[in-house]
Amino acid sequence: MGHRFLELLAPAGTRDAFWAALAGGADAVYCGLGNDFNARRGADNLDDDAFALCCRAAHVAGARVFVTFNVVIQDDEMPRALASVARAVRLGADALIVQDWGLAAEARRRWPEVEVHVSTQANVHDPRGVAWCGAAGYERVTLSRELSLAEVAACCATGVECEVFGHGALCFCYSGLCQMSSLRGPRSANRGLCAQPCRLPHTLEDASGTRLGPAAWERGLCPKDALSLDHLAALMGAGAGSLKVEGRMKAPEYVLSVVSAYREALDALYDGAAAPDGDGTLHRRLKRAFNRDFTDAYLMGRSGNGMMSYERSNNRGETVGAVRSCSAAEAVVDLDAPVGRGDLLELRPVDAPETFFCVTAPADAAAGTRLRCPVRRPVPAGTPVRVLRSQAALDAVSAVEGRPWPRRRPVAVRVRCVLGEPLTVRLTCVGRDGDGPSAEAVGPVVEAARTKELVRGDVAAHVGRMGESPFEPVSMEVELSAGCGMGFSTLHRVRADAVDALVAAIEAPYAGRASTAAAPPAWEAWCEECGARRADRVGETRRAVPRDARDREAAVRAAALDAEVCCLAPTPEAAVAALAAGAARVYVPGDELAARGDAFPAGCIPVLDEVCREADHARVDPLVAPGVAVAVGNVSELALAAARGAAPEVRGCIPVHNRSCVEALEEAGAAGFWLSPELTCAQMAPVCRAASVPVGATVHGAVRAMTSEHCVLQMADACIHDCDRCRLRTRDLYLRNIDDRRLLVRTDRQGRSRIWWDEPLDAVPKVRELLLAGVTRLLVDATLLDADGAVRQVRRTAEALSAVAEGRPLPAPEPGGTLGHLFSKVD
């Protein structure tokens, strides 16, 4: 059974955008508080004063406020992050949107008065993962953008409220799995500083450097924007609880245009309209807000080339006509759609798109007419003309920005004016989902008229004049005795008192938070808390850190003797060779183990994908067995392994960057951790000390930059829609980026692509530092190596351990390798 009403959740990166979101009709607004711990650190975001103002405006308008903490939190940042959460709670937040499992657990423990929503950055995309979040106490899960309507319905059927992305930019990579930014530099998408490399040129080529696909397809990682306006009824039927509009980096006019279009469409559906945008005006409004063209591919279960914006990554606006003729000073445009005076028009020649320019429409012009506009140089006849920016949208948002309240909330008014009794005015908030808060003001005792008798129309008119207040009367009930009298100023005063009382009633649930919200701990207190909880969990005190140089040397030599060399082997040949070379544990991609399990040595550990959608269960679930180790890439697989009594090792694609996260995932059943390549050695240390299970790190191998549901090989424009028989999958194909790097692309049997960085990680020469940090398992990732390469790196790693144990020099770095972020912190 679907939700009767679908929450419309709007973005806001500034106070003006927040005002626009409320004016557009948002049921809830999500925003960042400050610039430290959210996935849009490049937005202006809100300071404390602006946030408090916006919370008050939202609550009075009947909307909720969600604060984004949708990044991974480093261990030394946790007290500051908790302090930021405390401020958000104190100032009026209704919910927190969280990626990091450690911060999520801390927030639930400390601030039960606010909801905790699981961010899409947490990479949850099937009913099992959603149910796990619900069982852990999280009130809502924001689903991956890649899900189809049927998958959304299955997730909603768990009974856990689900939020879906309905409009705006699509990431090429599954959210939370992208390392492209941090591989290119110190910025991390998982830390709120995505450099948007997917919007930059990437072309597909083969091993010889020959380019594949159409010449115009230069942006191989750039999807179009999501559009769900035509599927709102289906989303409601699927049970979705919230429809999210992307855009915290977008301008207020974008927010107002998009949110108001979806508001009108939803309201039309609630009112029984068969076609909520029958005349196409809402689609036009959306096209005239920033867009890269639109797609509903994922929602419809597709992921082909039709969803990609290969030709350009900037705003496409709406095509409104074509140039009929053009001189050096003036173009004559045949219009297919209306244009408004002040609209920004783009003229982009088809054969020379780089020569485009923009002009301002000099006058209003209707569809089917011709518009003459000044130009700076001639363009060919037939040049498409687009509206990139609507002057009407700018005018609309300018009107909103000056309002004391961004929108007025509907109220039912009841006036009681009875002889011998006090005058009362009661205001009750009304909405589609029933009545809301109510408040009453009491005036003087009503007396008989001395001159003019009050009439019902006068009472209704004067009480109903709410002017600049945040309320708008939608019904008026007047109980009036015959023959009574009262000055109009008294009616005005009591009505004003009722308005103030209703505002106070709406704000009452938040008013006491300043004194009751739990204060966050200081650094030392937090460390002690974590240590005490660890002792309770595993029956021992927090691991001591060797301080004396002699003690450290003894500790690292002992650690070298105990550490395990591990290998991720993609083929039976590599697995056999790795074991013979001295690997203590061999890991194998799950698909390979399922397809050729008999050819692999006994005891190989399956590595499950970082993506586990409902359709993946049939191939993933049989690989998880009681008492057997398994490397899991998401919380769905963790939940399955824990339920079956397996020994799940958390892969680096579930980021574990702080001791609270270690605690939360160990309680969920984690039997080991593999650390993210975005951690430095120093940042690994507190994580390792907090863990009561083995912790590992990759010391050699290719680094996955992206995982995408869209197959990159489709850029060759030769897809046969049969991944098992696809010959392109058997070839070495590369993406060439603007830095002239060639990034290897591999597509699996499910049609998902993985993009690999061109510099392999080589931390073997720094094994000593990893051991000092507390790492006990060292992984050679041989995904892109043959059997000989796997043997060479396993032996090299074993030699490094021996060198540490014996106090000898470690192996030298290999040419072309990189230490990644082992000693270089990501922002």
C-alpha positions, 0 to 999 in steps of 0.5 A, a space after each residue: 500500500 503506497 503512501 497517500 502523500 509523498 513528502 517533497 524534500 527540497 535543497 538549500 545551500 543558502 538562506 535565499 535558497 531556503 526561502 525559495 524552497 519553502 515558497 515553492 511548497 517544500 514539505 521539508 528542506 535539507 541543508 548543511 550547517 557550516 562547511 565541515 561535515 557535509 557532502 556540499 562543503 563548496 556550498 555557502 551553507 548556513 551559519 548558526 544564526 541563518 540556520 535558526 532563522 530558517 528552522 523557525 520559518 520552516 516550522 511555522 510554515 509546517 515544514 521540517 528541516 534535515 541537516 546533512 552530515 553525509 560524509 565519512 568522519 575521521 577519528 580526530 574529527 568526531 568530537 567536532 562533528 558531535 558538537 556540530 550535531 549538537 548545535 543542529 539539534 539545539 537550533 531546531 533540526 528535525 532529522 540528520 542525514 548521515 553517511 558514517 555508521 559511527 556518527 550515526 550510532 553516536 547521534 542515535 545514542 545522544 540525541 533521541 529527539 531527532 531522527 537519523 536518516 541513512 544517506 544515499 552515500 551509505 550505499 543501501 540499495 536492496 530490501 535486506 539493507 533497508 531492513 537492517 537500517 530499520 532494525 538498527 533504529 534509523 527512521 529513513 533510508 535514502 535509496 541509491 539513485 540507480 534503483 528501478 520503480 520495482 526495486 523502490 517498491 520492494 524496499 518500501 515494503 520492508 516498512 522502513 520509510 524510504 526516500 528517493 531522488 526524484 530530480 537533479 544531477 546523477 552521479 556516474 558512480 554509485 554514491 559513496 564508492 567514488 574515489 576519482 576526486 581523491 585519486 586526482 588530488 587531495 579532495 575526496 567526494 566522500 568528504 564533501 569536496 567532489 571535484 566533479 571529474 565525471 563532468 570533464 572529458 573522457 574518451 574511450 579507446 583501445 589498447 593501441 590508442 584508437 578512439 572508439 565511438 562517435 567523435 562528438 561523444 567526449 564526456 563518457 562519464 556525464 549522465 543527464 539529470 534525473 526527472 520523475 515528474 511523470 512518475 509521481 503516481 507510480 512512486 506514491 504507489 510504490 510506497 515512497 515516503 519522500 521525493 528528494 530534489 538535488 541541488 544544494 549548489 544550485 541558485 535560488 531560482 532553480 530551487 523555486 522553479 523545480 520545487 514549485 513544479 513538483 508541488 503543483 504536480 503532486 497537488 494535482 495528483 492529490 486532487 485527482 488529476 489524471 495528467 498533472 502536467 497536461 499542458 506541459 507548463 511544468 516540464 517547461 519550467 523544469 527545462 528552463 532551470 539548470 539541466 543537462 537534459 533529462 532521463 528517467 532511465 534508472 527509474 524505468 530499469 534502464 542504463 543505456 546510452 540514452 541516459 548519458 549527456 556525452 556531448 556536453 556537461 553544462 546547462 542545456 536549458 530548453 530548445 525554443 527554436 532555430 535561427 531563420 536568418 542572421 546578419 552580423 548584427 541581428 538574428 531572426 529566430 523561428 520560435 517553437 516555444 514562448 520566450 520572455 523578455 530578459 530570457 538568456 538565449 544560447 545560439 550554438 551552431 551545430 557544426 561549430 558548437 564551440 563558437 556559441 554565444 548568448 544574448 538576451 531576449 529583447 521582448 516577449 514572443 509567443 510560440 509560432 512567431 519570429 523573434 529578432 534579437 541582436 547578435 555579436 556575429 553571424 551564425 548559420 541558418 538552422 542554429 538551435 536556440 535555447 533558453 538557458 535562464 528564465 527572467 520570469 524565474 529570476 523575478 519570482 525568486 526576487 519577490 520571495 526573497 523580500 518576504 518576512 515569511 516565505 509562505 503563509 500557512 493555511 489556518 481555520 479561524 473560529 471567532 466566538 463573540 457572545 454577549 457576556 463572555 470573553 471574545 475568543 479567536 482560535 486558529 488551527 493549522 490545516 493541511 491535506 493530512 489533517 489538522 495541525 497545531 492550534 492556539 487561542 487568544 482571549 479578549 475582553 468580555 463582549 458587551 451590548 452595542 452602544 452605537 453600531 451593532 457588529 455584523 458577521 461580515 465585519 468580524 470575518 473581514 477584520 479578524 481575517 486580515 492577517 497581513 504580514 503574518 505567517 498565516 492565511 485564513 482558508 475558512 472562517 467560523 463566526 459565532 456572533 450574538 445579536 446586538 453585541 458591539 466591539 471596536 475593530 481595533 480590539 478584533 485586530 489585537 486579539 487576532 494578533 495575539 492568536 497569531 503570536 500564540 499559534 507561532 509559540 505553539 508551533 515552536 514549543 517542541 523545539 523551545 526547550 532544546 537549548 537546555 535539554 539537548 545532550 552536550 557533546 563530549 570533549 576529545 579526552 572524554 570521547 576517547 574514554 567513552 570509546 575505550 570503556 565501551 570497547 572494554 565492555 564489548 570485548 572484555 579488555 581495556 583499550 590497547 596501549 600505544 608503545 611510546 618508547 622507541 625501543 618498545 615501538 621497535 620491539 612491537 613492530 618486529 613482533 607484529 611483523 612475525 604475526 602479520 598475514 600476507 593476503 592476496 586477492 586472486 582473480 583466477 585459479 592460476 593466480 590463487 594457486 600461485 599466491 598460495 605457493 608463494 606464501 599467501 596465508 589467505 587468498 580472496 577471490 571475486 565472488 562471481 569467479 568463485 561461483 563460476 569456477 569454484 572447483 578450479 580454485 584451491 580450497 579455503 578461498 574467501 569470496 569477495 562480494 561486490 560493493 553493489 548488492 541489489 535485489 537481483 544480485 541475491 541469487 548469485 551472492 547469497 550462496 557464497 555466504 556460509 556459516 562459520 566461513 569468512 567472506 568479504 562484504 561490500 555493503 550492509 546488505 551483505 553484512 546483514 546476510 553474513 551475520 544472520 547466517 553466522 559467517 565471519 564477515 570482513 568489511 571491505 574498504 568500500 564501507 568506510 571505517 574511519 573512526 573508532 565509533 564506526 568500528 564499534 557499530 560494525 563489530 556489534 553488527 557482526 564484523 569479523 574483520 576490517 579492510 581499510 579505505 585507501 583514503 586513510 593515512 597511516 596516522 588515521 589508521 592507528 586509532 581505528 586499528 586500536 579500537 578493533 577487537 578483530 583483524 584489520 587489513 590494508 592493501 599494500 599493492 594493486 590497482 585502485 578502483 576509482 568508480 563503480 557504475 551501473 552504466 556500462 562505460 563500454 556502451 560509449 563505443 556505440 556497439 552494445 549487443 545487450 548481452 553481457 555474457 557474449 560481449 566481445 568488448 568485455 574481453 578487450 583492454 579498453 581505456 578512458 583517456 581523461 584531460 590529464 592524458 591518463 588512461 584508466 582501464 575499464 572492466 565491465 562485469 557480467 551484470 553490465 556494471 563498470 569499474 574504472 581503475 586508476 592508472 597508478 597502482 598503489 605500492 605501499 610495500 616499502 612502507 609496511 613498517 609504518 602500517 604495522 606500527 599503525 596496527 594493521 595485521 593483514 597486508 593485501 596484494 590486490 592482483 585483480 589486474 595482475 597475471 599469476 606471475 605478477 601475483 607471485 612477485 608481489 606476494 613474495 615482495 610483501 613477505 620479504 618486507 615483513 621479514 625485513 621488518 622482523 630482522 631490522 633490514 632495509 625494506 624493498 624499494 618502490 616499484 616504478 610507476 607506483 604510488 603511495 596514494 594517501 598513506 602519508 597525504 591526508 585528503 580534505 
